[in-house]
Amino acid sequence: MRKYFLTTIICLGVSIANAQAPKQIKLSDVVDRVSNSNYKVYENALKVYQAKSNIEKARADLLPRLNIWSIASIILDPTSIFDQLTDIAPFLVPGNWFRLEENKLLYLAEREGYRALWGNEVNIAKTLYKHVLFDEQLYKQVLVSIAELERIHKIVKTRETFGGAKPGTARDIEIRLLGLKEDAENLNILLALEYDELTYALGYTTNEDVVLTPVEMPKVEELKPINPKEYEFRLLSSSPERRQFDHFLSVLSQIKKEIEYAVMGVSQISRGVAGGIFDNIPIPNGLGGKEASLKILNAQKEIMETQKIGVEETLKRQLRAVGTQFNSDLANYDNFKRRVQLSKESKEALLRRLKLGENIDVVELSENSRAQILAETALLTVHYRVLNSTDRLQRLIFDGDYSMNPPLIDSLKGGTK
C-alpha cells in the first residue's frame, strides 16, 4: 500500500512537472500558431463565416412566400401588385438579385480583409519572435560586458590604492558599471513583456511558457540588393487590401442597379455585417429621390477610388522603404564587421599592456570595452534587420510563408470546407 502511494505521488509530481514545462517552439511554428490560435485571426475568420452565411440567407429569402391572403389581395386589388410582389415572389424584384450579388461580393471583400489581417499578424508574430531572440543575445552581451568591467574596476581600485591611477577613476568606472547593470535589468523586464506579447500573438494562455529556438543568421555577403521596381507588379496584383477595394467598387455597381430598378420594389434582404459601410446610400422607395441617391453613390465611389489609390501608394512606399533599408545594410555590412574587428583589437591591445604592468589609461580601456559592445550590437542588429526586411518583402508580395491560404472558419471550427 505504501509502495503504491509513493508511486502515485511520484507519477503525480512528474505529470505536474510536465504540465509546467515550457514549450520549445521554432520560427516555422509561428505561421501555424497564428493561423489556428491567434485571437484576432479567429475573430476575422468568424466575420468571413458570417458573410458567407449571409449569402445563403439572402438566397433563401428569394424563395416565394405563397401566402393565400396575399394572392387574394392582388386579385381583388390589382393596384397593390407592387406592394405585394416581394411577399409572393421576391425573386421577381430585381433589387433582391442585386442584393444577393452584393452579399457575394461582400463575402469576397471580407475574405480579402481576412487574408490581409492574417498576413499582418503572421508578420508581427515573426518579427516579435526575432526581436525576442535579438534582445536575449543583447542581454547576454551586456552580462559579459558587466563581468569584464568588474575585472577592470578591481584593477583600477588596486592601482588607486597604490597611486597608480588618478583618484576618482574607480568611482567613474563604477558609475559605468552600475549603468550597465541597470541596462541588464531593463532588458530583463523588456524580455518578460516581449514574451508575454509573443505568447498572446501565438494564442498561448498566461499559464503556458515558451522557449524560442534560435534562427539561422543570413549570409549577408551572398545577398543581392533589392530593386523595388521589379516587385511592383506582383505587389499590387497580390495585395488583398487592393482587391478588397475592387470588390467594394463592384458592390457600388450593384447598388446603382438597385437604385435604378427601385420602381419595381425595394429589397428587404440585409447586406449583412460586411455591408454596413454602404448604409449611408439610400435606396428610393418609388420614383422620387433617384437622382439624389445616385449623387450620394457617385460620391461614395469617388471616396473609395481615392482610398484604393491611397492603398496602392502606401504599398509602393512600404516596398521602397524595405528596399532602401535592405540595400543600405548590404552596402554597409563590411563597415560593421570592420568596426567590430577594430574595437576588439584596440581593447585587447590595452588589456595586454595592462597585464604587462604598463601604466595605461583605464578610462580609455573602459571606453574601448563599451565601443566593442556597441559595434557588436550594431552588427547583430544588421543581421536581424536583414531577416526582417526579407520577411517584410515576402509579406508585401505574399511569397514564402505568406503564399499559403489562411485557414477559413470551417477548418478552425473543425468542420469541412
C-alpha positions as CSV (number, residue, x, y, z in Angstrom):
1,M,0.0,0.0,0.0
2,R,2.8,2.4,0.9
3,K,4.7,1.5,-2.3
4,Y,1.5,2.2,-4.3
5,F,1.1,5.5,-2.5
6,L,4.7,6.6,-3.2
7,T,4.3,5.6,-6.9
8,T,1.2,7.7,-7.2
9,I,2.9,10.7,-5.7
10,I,5.9,10.3,-8.0
11,C,3.7,10.0,-11.1
12,L,1.6,13.0,-10.0
13,G,4.8,15.0,-9.5
14,V,6.1,14.0,-12.9
15,S,2.8,15.0,-14.6
16,I,2.7,18.4,-12.9
17,A,6.3,19.0,-13.9
18,N,5.5,18.0,-17.5
19,A,2.4,20.3,-17.5
20,Q,4.5,23.2,-16.4
21,A,7.5,22.6,-18.7
22,P,8.0,25.4,-21.2
23,K,7.1,24.6,-24.8
24,Q,10.0,24.6,-27.3
25,I,8.9,26.4,-30.5
26,K,10.6,27.3,-33.8
27,L,10.1,30.2,-36.1
28,S,8.4,27.8,-38.6
29,D,5.8,27.1,-35.9
30,V,4.7,30.7,-35.8
31,V,2.6,30.6,-39.1
32,D,0.7,27.6,-37.9
33,R,0.1,29.0,-34.4
34,V,-1.1,32.4,-35.8
35,S,-3.3,30.7,-38.4
36,N,-5.1,28.5,-35.9
37,S,-4.8,30.1,-32.5
38,N,-4.4,33.8,-32.9
39,Y,-7.4,35.6,-31.4
40,K,-7.6,38.4,-34.0
41,V,-7.3,36.0,-36.9
42,Y,-10.1,33.8,-35.4
43,E,-12.3,36.8,-34.9
44,N,-11.9,37.9,-38.5
45,A,-12.5,34.4,-39.8
46,L,-15.8,34.5,-37.9
47,K,-16.7,37.6,-39.9
48,V,-15.9,35.8,-43.1
49,Y,-18.1,32.9,-42.0
50,Q,-20.9,35.4,-41.2
51,A,-20.6,37.0,-44.7
52,K,-20.7,33.5,-46.3
53,S,-23.7,32.5,-44.3
54,N,-25.4,35.8,-45.3
55,I,-25.2,34.7,-48.9
56,E,-27.2,31.5,-48.1
57,K,-29.7,33.5,-46.1
58,A,-30.1,36.0,-49.0
59,R,-30.6,33.2,-51.5
60,A,-33.2,31.6,-49.2
61,D,-35.0,34.9,-48.9
62,L,-35.6,34.9,-52.6
63,L,-37.8,31.8,-52.4
64,P,-41.5,32.6,-53.0
65,R,-43.7,33.2,-49.9
66,L,-47.0,32.0,-51.4
67,N,-49.4,33.3,-48.8
68,I,-53.1,32.8,-49.9
69,W,-54.2,36.1,-48.5
70,S,-51.6,38.0,-50.4
71,I,-52.7,36.3,-53.7
72,A,-56.3,37.2,-52.9
73,S,-55.3,40.8,-52.2
74,I,-53.8,41.1,-55.7
75,I,-56.8,39.5,-57.4
76,L,-59.2,41.9,-55.6
77,D,-57.0,44.9,-55.8
78,P,-54.6,44.8,-58.8
79,T,-53.1,48.2,-57.9
80,S,-51.4,46.6,-54.9
81,I,-49.3,44.3,-57.0
82,F,-46.0,46.2,-56.4
83,D,-46.7,46.3,-52.7
84,Q,-47.3,42.5,-52.5
85,L,-44.7,41.4,-55.1
86,T,-41.9,41.0,-52.6
87,D,-44.1,38.8,-50.4
88,I,-45.4,36.5,-53.1
89,A,-42.4,36.2,-55.3
90,P,-39.3,38.1,-54.1
91,F,-37.2,36.6,-56.9
92,L,-39.2,38.9,-59.3
93,V,-37.8,42.0,-57.6
94,P,-34.6,42.9,-59.4
95,G,-33.3,44.6,-56.3
96,N,-33.2,41.3,-54.5
97,W,-31.0,39.8,-57.1
98,F,-28.7,42.8,-56.9
99,R,-28.6,42.4,-53.1
100,L,-27.7,38.8,-53.4
101,E,-24.8,39.7,-55.7
102,E,-23.8,42.3,-53.2
103,N,-23.6,39.7,-50.5
104,K,-21.4,37.5,-52.7
105,L,-19.1,40.5,-53.4
106,L,-19.0,41.5,-49.7
107,Y,-18.1,37.9,-48.8
108,L,-15.1,38.1,-51.2
109,A,-14.2,41.5,-49.7
110,E,-14.3,40.1,-46.1
111,R,-12.2,37.2,-47.2
112,E,-9.6,39.6,-48.7
113,G,-9.7,41.6,-45.4
114,Y,-9.2,38.3,-43.5
115,R,-6.2,37.4,-45.7
116,A,-4.6,40.9,-45.1
117,L,-5.1,40.7,-41.4
118,W,-3.7,37.1,-41.3
119,G,-0.6,38.3,-43.2
120,N,-0.1,41.2,-40.8
121,E,-0.5,39.0,-37.7
122,V,2.0,36.4,-39.1
123,N,4.5,39.2,-39.9
124,I,4.1,40.8,-36.5
125,A,4.5,37.5,-34.7
126,K,7.6,36.5,-36.7
127,T,9.1,39.9,-36.2
128,L,8.4,39.8,-32.5
129,Y,9.9,36.2,-32.3
130,K,13.2,37.5,-33.9
131,H,13.1,40.6,-31.7
132,V,13.0,38.5,-28.6
133,L,16.0,36.5,-29.8
134,F,17.8,39.7,-30.5
135,D,17.2,41.1,-27.1
136,E,18.2,37.8,-25.5
137,Q,21.6,38.0,-27.3
138,L,21.9,41.6,-26.4
139,Y,21.2,40.7,-22.7
140,K,24.0,38.1,-22.8
141,Q,26.4,40.6,-24.3
142,V,25.6,43.1,-21.6
143,L,26.3,40.4,-18.9
144,V,29.7,39.6,-20.5
145,S,30.4,43.3,-20.5
146,I,29.5,43.7,-16.9
147,A,31.8,40.8,-15.9
148,E,34.6,42.5,-18.0
149,L,34.1,45.9,-16.5
150,E,34.0,44.4,-13.0
151,R,37.5,43.0,-13.6
152,I,38.7,46.4,-14.8
153,H,37.1,48.0,-11.8
154,K,39.1,45.7,-9.4
155,I,42.3,46.5,-11.2
156,V,41.6,50.3,-11.0
157,K,40.8,50.1,-7.3
158,T,44.1,48.3,-6.6
159,R,46.0,50.9,-8.7
160,E,44.3,53.7,-7.0
161,T,45.3,52.3,-3.6
162,F,49.0,52.3,-4.6
163,G,48.9,55.5,-6.5
164,G,49.0,54.0,-10.0
165,A,45.7,55.7,-11.1
166,K,44.1,59.1,-10.6
167,P,41.9,59.4,-7.5
168,G,38.2,59.0,-8.5
169,T,39.0,56.8,-11.5
170,A,37.5,53.7,-9.8
171,R,34.4,55.7,-9.0
172,D,33.9,56.7,-12.6
173,I,34.3,53.1,-13.7
174,E,31.8,52.0,-11.0
175,I,29.3,54.6,-12.3
176,R,29.5,53.0,-15.8
177,L,29.3,49.5,-14.3
178,L,26.1,50.5,-12.4
179,G,24.7,51.9,-15.7
180,L,25.3,48.6,-17.4
181,K,23.7,46.6,-14.6
182,E,20.7,49.0,-14.9
183,D,20.6,48.2,-18.7
184,A,20.6,44.5,-17.9
185,E,17.7,44.8,-15.5
186,N,15.7,46.9,-18.0
187,L,16.4,44.3,-20.8
188,N,15.2,41.6,-18.4
189,I,11.9,43.4,-17.9
190,L,11.6,44.1,-21.6
191,L,12.1,40.4,-22.4
192,A,9.4,39.4,-20.0
193,L,7.0,41.8,-21.7
194,E,8.0,40.7,-25.2
195,Y,7.5,37.0,-24.2
196,D,4.0,38.0,-22.9
197,E,3.2,39.7,-26.2
198,L,4.5,36.8,-28.3
199,T,2.6,34.1,-26.4
200,Y,-0.6,36.2,-26.8
201,A,0.0,36.6,-30.5
202,L,0.5,32.8,-30.8
203,G,-2.6,32.0,-28.8
204,Y,-1.0,30.6,-25.7
205,T,-2.6,31.1,-22.3
206,T,-1.0,33.0,-19.5
207,N,0.0,29.7,-17.8
208,E,2.0,28.5,-20.7
209,D,5.6,29.4,-21.2
210,V,7.7,29.0,-24.3
211,V,11.4,28.7,-25.2
212,L,12.5,30.0,-28.6
213,T,14.7,28.1,-30.9
214,P,17.5,30.4,-32.4
215,V,17.2,31.2,-36.1
216,E,19.9,30.9,-38.6
217,M,21.6,34.2,-39.4
218,P,21.6,35.2,-43.1
219,K,24.9,35.2,-45.1
220,V,24.7,38.9,-45.8
221,E,27.8,38.8,-48.1
222,E,26.0,36.5,-50.5
223,L,22.8,38.5,-50.7
224,K,22.0,40.8,-53.7
225,P,20.3,44.3,-53.5
226,I,16.6,44.7,-54.0
227,N,15.2,46.6,-56.9
228,P,11.6,47.7,-55.8
229,K,10.5,48.2,-59.4
230,E,10.9,44.5,-60.1
231,Y,8.4,43.7,-57.4
232,E,5.9,46.4,-58.0
233,F,3.5,44.5,-60.3
234,R,3.4,41.5,-58.0
235,L,3.0,43.8,-55.0
236,L,-0.2,45.3,-56.5
237,S,-1.6,42.1,-58.1
238,S,-1.3,40.1,-54.9
239,S,-2.4,42.7,-52.4
240,P,-5.6,41.7,-50.6
241,E,-6.1,45.3,-49.4
242,R,-6.3,46.4,-53.0
243,R,-8.6,43.5,-54.1
244,Q,-10.9,44.3,-51.2
245,F,-11.5,47.8,-52.7
246,D,-12.1,46.2,-56.1
247,H,-14.9,44.2,-54.5
248,F,-16.3,47.3,-52.7
249,L,-16.4,49.2,-56.0
250,S,-18.2,46.2,-57.6
251,V,-20.8,46.4,-54.8
252,L,-21.4,50.0,-55.7
253,S,-22.2,49.0,-59.2
254,Q,-24.9,46.6,-57.9
255,I,-26.3,49.3,-55.6
256,K,-26.5,51.6,-58.6
257,K,-28.7,49.0,-60.3
258,E,-30.8,48.7,-57.1
259,I,-31.4,52.4,-57.3
260,E,-32.3,52.4,-61.0
261,Y,-34.7,49.5,-60.6
262,A,-36.2,50.6,-57.3
263,V,-39.5,51.3,-59.0
264,M,-40.1,47.6,-59.2
265,G,-39.6,47.1,-55.5
266,V,-37.0,47.7,-52.8
267,S,-35.1,44.8,-51.5
268,Q,-35.6,43.9,-47.8
269,I,-32.7,41.5,-47.8
270,S,-29.8,42.5,-45.5
271,R,-26.3,43.0,-46.8
272,G,-25.1,41.6,-43.5
273,V,-22.4,42.8,-41.2
274,A,-19.9,43.5,-44.0
275,G,-22.4,45.8,-45.8
276,G,-22.6,48.4,-43.1
277,I,-20.2,50.7,-44.9
278,F,-23.0,51.2,-47.6
279,D,-25.8,52.0,-45.2
280,N,-25.5,55.7,-45.9
281,I,-26.6,55.2,-49.5
282,P,-30.4,55.5,-49.6
283,I,-32.5,53.3,-51.9
284,P,-35.5,55.3,-53.1
285,N,-39.0,53.8,-52.4
286,G,-40.7,54.5,-55.7
287,L,-39.9,57.1,-58.4
288,G,-38.7,60.0,-56.1
289,G,-35.2,60.5,-54.8
290,K,-33.4,58.6,-57.5
291,E,-31.1,61.4,-58.6
292,A,-30.2,62.3,-55.0
293,S,-29.3,58.6,-54.3
294,L,-27.2,58.4,-57.4
295,K,-25.3,61.5,-56.4
296,I,-24.6,60.0,-52.9
297,L,-23.5,56.8,-54.6
298,N,-21.1,58.5,-57.0
299,A,-19.6,60.5,-54.1
300,Q,-19.0,57.2,-52.2
301,K,-17.5,55.7,-55.3
302,E,-15.1,58.6,-55.7
303,I,-14.1,58.2,-52.0
304,M,-13.4,54.5,-52.4
305,E,-11.4,55.0,-55.6
306,T,-9.3,57.6,-53.8
307,Q,-8.8,55.2,-50.9
308,K,-7.8,52.5,-53.3
309,I,-5.2,54.8,-54.8
310,G,-4.0,55.6,-51.3
311,V,-3.6,51.9,-50.6
312,E,-1.6,51.4,-53.7
313,E,0.7,54.4,-52.9
314,T,1.2,53.2,-49.3
315,L,2.1,49.7,-50.5
316,K,4.6,51.1,-53.0
317,R,6.2,53.3,-50.3
318,Q,6.5,50.4,-48.0
319,L,8.2,48.3,-50.7
320,R,10.6,51.2,-51.4
321,A,11.3,51.6,-47.6
322,V,12.1,47.8,-47.4
323,G,14.4,48.0,-50.4
324,T,16.2,51.1,-49.1
325,Q,16.9,49.6,-45.6
326,F,17.9,46.2,-47.1
327,N,20.3,47.7,-49.6
328,S,21.8,50.1,-47.0
329,D,22.5,47.1,-44.7
330,L,24.1,45.2,-47.5
331,A,26.3,48.2,-48.6
332,N,27.5,48.9,-45.1
333,Y,27.9,45.3,-43.8
334,D,31.7,45.3,-44.3
335,N,32.0,48.5,-42.4
336,F,30.0,47.0,-39.5
337,K,32.3,43.9,-39.5
338,R,35.4,46.1,-39.7
339,R,34.2,48.2,-36.8
340,V,33.8,45.1,-34.6
341,Q,37.3,43.9,-35.5
342,L,39.0,47.2,-34.8
343,S,37.2,47.8,-31.5
344,K,38.1,44.3,-30.4
345,E,41.8,44.7,-31.4
346,S,42.0,48.1,-29.6
347,K,40.6,46.7,-26.4
348,E,42.8,43.5,-26.4
349,A,45.9,45.6,-27.0
350,L,45.2,47.7,-23.9
351,L,44.5,44.6,-21.9
352,R,47.8,43.1,-22.9
353,R,49.7,46.2,-21.9
354,L,47.8,46.3,-18.6
355,K,48.8,42.6,-17.9
356,L,52.4,43.5,-18.6
357,G,52.3,46.2,-15.9
358,E,52.3,49.2,-18.2
359,N,50.7,52.4,-17.0
360,I,47.6,52.8,-19.3
361,D,44.6,55.0,-19.2
362,V,41.9,52.7,-17.6
363,V,39.2,55.1,-18.6
364,E,40.3,54.6,-22.2
365,L,40.1,50.8,-21.6
366,S,36.5,51.0,-20.3
367,E,35.6,53.2,-23.3
368,N,37.1,50.6,-25.7
369,S,35.1,47.9,-24.0
370,R,32.0,50.0,-24.4
371,A,32.9,50.6,-28.1
372,Q,33.2,46.9,-28.7
373,I,29.7,46.3,-27.2
374,L,28.2,49.0,-29.4
375,A,30.0,47.6,-32.5
376,E,28.9,44.0,-31.8
377,T,25.3,45.2,-31.1
378,A,25.3,47.1,-34.4
379,L,26.4,44.1,-36.4
380,L,23.8,41.9,-34.6
381,T,21.2,44.5,-35.4
382,V,22.1,44.3,-39.1
383,H,21.6,40.5,-39.2
384,Y,18.2,40.7,-37.6
385,R,17.2,43.7,-39.7
386,V,18.1,41.8,-42.9
387,L,15.9,38.9,-41.7
388,N,13.0,41.3,-41.0
389,S,13.4,43.1,-44.3
390,T,13.3,39.8,-46.2
391,D,10.2,38.7,-44.3
392,R,8.6,42.1,-44.8
393,L,9.2,41.8,-48.6
394,Q,7.6,38.3,-48.6
395,R,4.6,39.8,-46.7
396,L,4.2,42.6,-49.3
397,I,4.2,40.3,-52.3
398,F,2.6,37.3,-50.4
399,D,5.5,34.9,-51.0
400,G,7.2,32.3,-48.8
401,D,5.1,31.7,-45.6
402,Y,2.5,34.1,-46.9
403,S,1.8,32.3,-50.2
404,M,-0.4,29.8,-48.4
405,N,-4.1,30.4,-48.0
406,P,-5.1,31.1,-44.3
407,P,-7.5,28.6,-42.8
408,L,-11.1,29.5,-43.2
409,I,-13.6,29.3,-40.3
410,D,-14.8,25.8,-41.2
411,S,-11.3,24.4,-40.6
412,L,-10.9,26.5,-37.5
413,K,-14.1,25.0,-36.1
414,G,-13.2,21.5,-37.0
415,G,-15.6,21.2,-39.9
416,T,-15.1,20.8,-43.6
417,K,-14.5,23.5,-46.2
